Amino acid sequence: MIYKVYFQEKLTEVPVRERTNTLYIKGNTEGEVRLKLKDRHYNIEYIQPLDGAYLDYEQQNENYKVLEI
């Protein structure tokens, strides 16, 4: 499954919408995604599973690239 991760670059950074970054990553569960990103020290705000029409919509985004760790 593909997950969309909303995050801040630094663990100490307060979540602010204007500075929130996103990435797409493959994983079987949300927990697995968190483990894959653990060494990057991101302040993860939210992890959203993507499927169906929402996944199709996200794939049309020019910044859509799936991170495979």
C-alpha positions in Angstrom: 0.0 0.0 0.0 1.1 3.6 -0.6 1.1 6.0 2.3 1.2 9.8 2.3 3.3 11.2 5.2 2.9 14.7 6.4 6.0 15.8 8.4 8.4 18.6 9.6 12.1 18.3 8.8 13.2 18.5 12.4 11.9 16.8 15.5 12.0 20.0 17.4 10.0 22.0 14.8 6.4 22.9 15.7 3.9 21.7 13.0 2.9 24.7 10.9 0.9 24.1 7.7 3.1 26.4 5.6 6.2 24.4 6.5 4.7 20.9 6.3 6.3 18.6 3.8 4.9 15.4 2.3 6.3 12.2 0.9 4.9 9.0 -0.4 6.2 5.7 0.8 5.4 2.0 0.3 4.6 -0.1 3.3 2.2 -2.8 4.6 1.1 -0.9 7.8 1.4 2.5 9.3 3.8 1.1 11.9 6.1 -0.2 9.2 6.2 3.2 7.6 7.1 4.8 10.9 9.9 2.3 11.4 11.3 3.0 7.9 11.4 6.7 8.6 12.7 6.4 12.2 16.3 7.1 11.3 15.4 10.3 9.4 14.3 12.1 12.6 11.2 13.7 11.1 8.4 15.1 13.2 5.6 13.1 11.6 2.3 14.8 11.8 0.1 12.3 10.0 0.3 9.2 7.9 -2.6 8.7 5.5 -3.2 5.4 3.5 -3.9 6.1 -0.2 -6.0 3.9 -2.4 -8.7 4.1 -5.0 -9.6 7.4 -6.5 -7.5 9.4 -4.0 -4.4 7.4 -5.0 -5.2 8.1 -8.7 -5.6 11.8 -7.9 -2.2 12.0 -6.0 -0.5 10.1 -8.9 -1.4 13.0 -11.2 0.7 15.4 -9.0 4.0 16.3 -10.5 5.7 15.8 -7.2 4.4 12.3 -6.8 7.4 10.0 -6.2 7.2 6.9 -4.1 10.1 6.5 -1.7 11.2 2.9 -1.4 13.3 2.1 1.7 
